[in-house]
Amino acid sequence: MSKKKAFALRIDEDLLNLVEKWAADEFRSTNGQLEWIIHKALRGAGRIKQNDKKESSG
């Protein structure tokens, strides 16, 4: 499993509420949902390969 790095995130309260609801609907933690959203966006932007399991390369 890849190493996790903690960081603070300032986010609009309404936006966070929507992410929390989405996470609950998908049976994920809020953190897990944010990682999934970021991974999907990176893959969609061509920043990582479709089959790449890593979030980023460092």
N, CA, C and O atoms as a MOPAC input file, in Angstrom:
PM7 MOZYME 1SCF
protein

 N      0.84700 1    -1.18500 1     0.00000 1
 C      0.00000 1     0.00000 1     0.00000 1
 C      0.88600 1     1.23800 1     0.00000 1
 O      1.93700 1     1.26100 1     0.64000 1
 N      0.45600 1     2.26100 1    -0.71900 1
 C      1.25000 1     3.47800 1    -0.82300 1
 C      1.23800 1     4.27200 1     0.48000 1
 O      0.30900 1     4.17700 1     1.28200 1
 N      2.27900 1     5.04400 1     0.66200 1
 C      2.42500 1     5.88600 1     1.84500 1
 C      1.43900 1     7.04500 1     1.77400 1
 O      1.26300 1     7.64200 1     0.71200 1
 N      0.79800 1     7.36600 1     2.88700 1
 C     -0.16600 1     8.47000 1     2.95100 1
 C      0.50800 1     9.69400 1     3.55600 1
 O      1.32500 1     9.58100 1     4.46900 1
 N      0.16000 1    10.84500 1     3.04400 1
 C      0.69200 1    12.11300 1     3.54300 1
 C     -0.47600 1    12.99100 1     3.97100 1
 O     -1.40000 1    13.23400 1     3.19500 1
 N     -0.42900 1    13.45600 1     5.19700 1
 C     -1.50100 1    14.30400 1     5.73200 1
 C     -1.25600 1    15.76100 1     5.35900 1
 O     -0.11400 1    16.21600 1     5.29400 1
 N     -2.35400 1    16.48900 1     5.11300 1
 C     -2.26800 1    17.92800 1     4.87900 1
 C     -3.61100 1    18.54800 1     5.20500 1
 O     -4.64600 1    17.88300 1     5.16400 1
 N     -3.58000 1    19.83900 1     5.53100 1
 C     -4.81200 1    20.56400 1     5.86100 1
 C     -5.49400 1    21.00500 1     4.56900 1
 O     -4.82700 1    21.39300 1     3.61000 1
 N     -6.80600 1    20.94600 1     4.55000 1
 C     -7.57500 1    21.36200 1     3.38000 1
 C     -8.64700 1    22.34400 1     3.82200 1
 O     -9.49600 1    22.01900 1     4.65200 1
 N     -8.60400 1    23.53800 1     3.26600 1
 C     -9.66400 1    24.51500 1     3.51300 1
 C    -10.67300 1    24.35000 1     2.38900 1
 O    -10.32000 1    24.42700 1     1.21200 1
 N    -11.92600 1    24.12300 1     2.75200 1
 C    -12.95100 1    23.85100 1     1.75700 1
 C    -14.25700 1    24.50800 1     2.19400 1
 O    -14.56000 1    24.57800 1     3.38500 1
 N    -15.01100 1    24.98000 1     1.23800 1
 C    -16.30600 1    25.58400 1     1.51000 1
 C    -17.18900 1    24.57800 1     2.26900 1
 O    -17.25400 1    23.40300 1     1.90700 1
 N    -17.85200 1    25.04600 1     3.30200 1
 C    -18.65800 1    24.16900 1     4.15200 1
 C    -19.75400 1    23.44800 1     3.36700 1
 O    -19.97700 1    22.25600 1     3.57700 1
 N    -20.43100 1    24.14600 1     2.47800 1
 C    -21.49000 1    23.51900 1     1.68700 1
 C    -20.93100 1    22.43700 1     0.77100 1
 O    -21.54200 1    21.38300 1     0.59700 1
 N    -19.76800 1    22.70500 1     0.18800 1
 C    -19.11600 1    21.72200 1    -0.67800 1
 C    -18.72100 1    20.48200 1     0.11900 1
 O    -18.92200 1    19.35700 1    -0.34000 1
 N    -18.16700 1    20.68100 1     1.29700 1
 C    -17.79300 1    19.55100 1     2.14700 1
 C    -19.02800 1    18.74200 1     2.54200 1
 O    -18.97700 1    17.51200 1     2.56200 1
 N    -20.12100 1    19.40500 1     2.85100 1
 C    -21.35500 1    18.68500 1     3.19200 1
 C    -21.80700 1    17.79100 1     2.04400 1
 O    -22.25200 1    16.66500 1     2.26800 1
 N    -21.69300 1    18.29100 1     0.81300 1
 C    -22.05400 1    17.49200 1    -0.35600 1
 C    -21.12800 1    16.28500 1    -0.51900 1
 O    -21.58500 1    15.18800 1    -0.84000 1
 N    -19.83100 1    16.48800 1    -0.29900 1
 C    -18.87500 1    15.38600 1    -0.39300 1
 C    -19.14800 1    14.35200 1     0.70000 1
 O    -19.09800 1    13.14900 1     0.44300 1
 N    -19.43500 1    14.81300 1     1.90800 1
 C    -19.73400 1    13.88800 1     3.01000 1
 C    -20.97200 1    13.04800 1     2.70200 1
 O    -20.98900 1    11.84700 1     2.97200 1
 N    -21.99800 1    13.66500 1     2.14500 1
 C    -23.21900 1    12.93800 1     1.78100 1
 C    -22.92500 1    11.91200 1     0.69400 1
 O    -23.37900 1    10.77000 1     0.77100 1
 N    -22.16000 1    12.32300 1    -0.32300 1
 C    -21.77800 1    11.42800 1    -1.40300 1
 C    -20.97800 1    10.25000 1    -0.85600 1
 O    -21.21400 1     9.10400 1    -1.23700 1
 N    -20.03400 1    10.53300 1     0.03600 1
 C    -19.22000 1     9.47600 1     0.64700 1
 C    -20.10400 1     8.47500 1     1.39100 1
 O    -19.92200 1     7.26500 1     1.26200 1
 N    -21.04700 1     8.97800 1     2.16000 1
 C    -21.94700 1     8.09100 1     2.90200 1
 C    -22.77200 1     7.23400 1     1.95100 1
 O    -22.99400 1     6.05200 1     2.21200 1
 N    -23.22400 1     7.82300 1     0.85300 1
 C    -23.99900 1     7.07200 1    -0.14400 1
 C    -23.17600 1     5.96100 1    -0.77900 1
 O    -23.72400 1     4.92700 1    -1.16300 1
 N    -21.85800 1     6.16200 1    -0.89400 1
 C    -20.94800 1     5.19100 1    -1.51800 1
 C    -20.26600 1     4.28900 1    -0.48700 1
 O    -19.40900 1     3.48100 1    -0.84300 1
 N    -20.64400 1     4.42400 1     0.78800 1
 C    -20.05000 1     3.65000 1     1.88500 1
 C    -18.53500 1     3.86000 1     1.97700 1
 O    -17.77800 1     2.91500 1     2.19700 1
 N    -18.10700 1     5.12000 1     1.80300 1
 C    -16.70900 1     5.50200 1     1.93000 1
 C    -16.58700 1     6.54700 1     3.03300 1
 O    -17.56700 1     7.18600 1     3.41500 1
 N    -15.36400 1     6.70900 1     3.53500 1
 C    -15.08300 1     7.82700 1     4.42500 1
 C    -15.00400 1     9.09400 1     3.56600 1
 O    -14.86700 1     9.01500 1     2.34500 1
 N    -15.08900 1    10.24200 1     4.20200 1
 C    -14.94700 1    11.49800 1     3.47700 1
 C    -13.56600 1    11.56800 1     2.84000 1
 O    -13.43500 1    11.97700 1     1.68600 1
 N    -12.53500 1    11.17300 1     3.58200 1
 C    -11.18200 1    11.17000 1     3.04300 1
 C    -11.07900 1    10.22900 1     1.84000 1
 O    -10.49700 1    10.58600 1     0.81600 1
 N    -11.64100 1     9.03500 1     1.96800 1
 C    -11.63000 1     8.08100 1     0.86500 1
 C    -12.34800 1     8.62500 1    -0.35800 1
 O    -11.91200 1     8.40400 1    -1.48800 1
 N    -13.43600 1     9.32900 1    -0.13900 1
 C    -14.19500 1     9.90300 1    -1.25400 1
 C    -13.37300 1    10.98700 1    -1.95300 1
 O    -13.33700 1    11.04900 1    -3.18200 1
 N    -12.72000 1    11.83200 1    -1.17400 1
 C    -11.88200 1    12.88100 1    -1.76400 1
 C    -10.73300 1    12.27200 1    -2.56000 1
 O    -10.41300 1    12.75400 1    -3.64600 1
 N    -10.10400 1    11.21300 1    -2.03200 1
 C     -9.04400 1    10.52800 1    -2.77500 1
 C     -9.58800 1     9.96300 1    -4.08300 1
 O     -8.93800 1    10.07900 1    -5.12200 1
 N    -10.76700 1     9.35700 1    -4.04400 1
 C    -11.39000 1     8.78000 1    -5.23800 1
 C    -11.68000 1     9.87200 1    -6.27400 1
 O    -11.42200 1     9.68800 1    -7.46400 1
 N    -12.21900 1    11.01200 1    -5.81600 1
 C    -12.52800 1    12.13200 1    -6.71500 1
 C    -11.24200 1    12.65900 1    -7.36300 1
 O    -11.20800 1    12.89700 1    -8.57000 1
 N    -10.20200 1    12.83700 1    -6.57500 1
 C     -8.93800 1    13.34900 1    -7.10300 1
 C     -8.34000 1    12.35900 1    -8.09500 1
 O     -7.87600 1    12.75700 1    -9.16400 1
 N     -8.34600 1    11.07500 1    -7.75100 1
 C     -7.80800 1    10.04200 1    -8.63700 1
 C     -8.56300 1    10.03000 1    -9.96600 1
 O     -7.95200 1     9.95600 1   -11.03200 1
 N     -9.88900 1    10.10400 1    -9.89800 1
 C    -10.71200 1    10.11300 1   -11.10700 1
 C    -10.40100 1    11.34500 1   -11.97000 1
 O    -10.31500 1    11.24100 1   -13.19300 1
 N    -10.23500 1    12.50200 1   -11.33500 1
 C     -9.91900 1    13.72800 1   -12.06600 1
 C     -8.54000 1    13.64200 1   -12.72100 1
 O     -8.37100 1    14.06000 1   -13.86600 1
 N     -7.56500 1    13.10800 1   -12.00600 1
 C     -6.22200 1    12.94900 1   -12.56200 1
 C     -6.21900 1    11.99300 1   -13.75100 1
 O     -5.56600 1    12.25000 1   -14.76200 1
 N     -6.94100 1    10.90600 1   -13.62300 1
 C     -7.03700 1     9.93400 1   -14.71200 1
 C     -7.73800 1    10.56100 1   -15.91700 1
 O     -7.30200 1    10.38500 1   -17.05500 1
 N     -8.81800 1    11.28800 1   -15.66500 1
 C     -9.56000 1    11.94800 1   -16.73200 1
 C     -8.75500 1    13.01900 1   -17.45800 1
 O     -8.96800 1    13.26400 1   -18.64500 1
 N     -7.83500 1    13.65300 1   -16.74500 1
 C     -6.99000 1    14.69700 1   -17.32500 1
 C     -5.74500 1    14.12100 1   -17.99200 1
 O     -4.92000 1    14.86400 1   -18.52400 1
 N     -5.61000 1    12.79700 1   -17.96400 1
 C     -4.45500 1    12.15500 1   -18.57900 1
 C     -3.18100 1    12.28000 1   -17.76800 1
 O     -2.08800 1    12.08600 1   -18.29900 1
 N     -3.30600 1    12.60200 1   -16.49200 1
 C     -2.13300 1    12.74800 1   -15.61800 1
 C     -1.61600 1    11.40300 1   -15.11400 1
 O     -0.43700 1    11.27800 1   -14.78500 1
 N     -2.48600 1    10.40100 1   -15.05300 1
 C     -2.08800 1     9.04300 1   -14.69700 1
 C     -2.76300 1     8.07600 1   -15.66300 1
 O     -3.79700 1     8.38900 1   -16.25300 1
 N     -2.16700 1     6.90800 1   -15.81500 1
 C     -2.71300 1     5.91600 1   -16.72500 1
 C     -3.97100 1     5.29500 1   -16.14100 1
 O     -4.14600 1     5.26500 1   -14.92300 1
 N     -4.84000 1     4.80100 1   -17.00200 1
 C     -6.11200 1     4.17900 1   -16.60600 1
 C     -5.90100 1     3.06800 1   -15.57500 1
 O     -6.67600 1     2.95200 1   -14.62600 1
 N     -4.85600 1     2.24900 1   -15.75200 1
 C     -4.63000 1     1.09600 1   -14.87200 1
 C     -3.75100 1     1.41100 1   -13.68200 1
 O     -3.54600 1     0.53900 1   -12.83800 1
 N     -3.22300 1     2.61400 1   -13.57700 1
 C     -2.33800 1     3.00000 1   -12.49200 1
 C     -3.11400 1     3.08000 1   -11.18500 1
 O     -4.12700 1     3.77300 1   -11.10700 1
 N     -2.64700 1     2.37800 1   -10.16100 1
 C     -3.31800 1     2.35100 1    -8.86000 1
 C     -2.87800 1     3.49700 1    -7.95500 1
 O     -3.56300 1     3.80200 1    -6.97800 1
 N     -1.74900 1     4.13700 1    -8.25800 1
 C     -1.22600 1     5.19400 1    -7.41100 1
 C     -1.96700 1     6.50000 1    -7.64600 1
 O     -2.39700 1     6.78200 1    -8.76500 1
 N     -2.11800 1     7.30100 1    -6.59300 1
 C     -2.75900 1     8.61200 1    -6.66200 1
 C     -1.88000 1     9.58700 1    -7.43500 1
 O     -2.37500 1    10.34100 1    -8.27300 1
 N     -0.60000 1     9.57500 1    -7.16100 1
 C      0.35100 1    10.44700 1    -7.84300 1
 C      1.73100 1     9.82700 1    -7.70300 1
 O      1.90500 1     8.84000 1    -6.98900 1
 N      2.69200 1    10.39500 1    -8.36900 1
 C      4.02400 1     9.81300 1    -8.32900 1
 C      4.97700 1    10.59200 1    -7.42300 1
 O      6.16800 1    10.69100 1    -7.71800 1
 N      4.47300 1    11.13100 1    -6.34800 1
 C      5.36900 1    11.71500 1    -5.38700 1
 C      5.13800 1    13.11500 1    -5.14800 1
 O      5.84200 1    13.72800 1    -4.34500 1

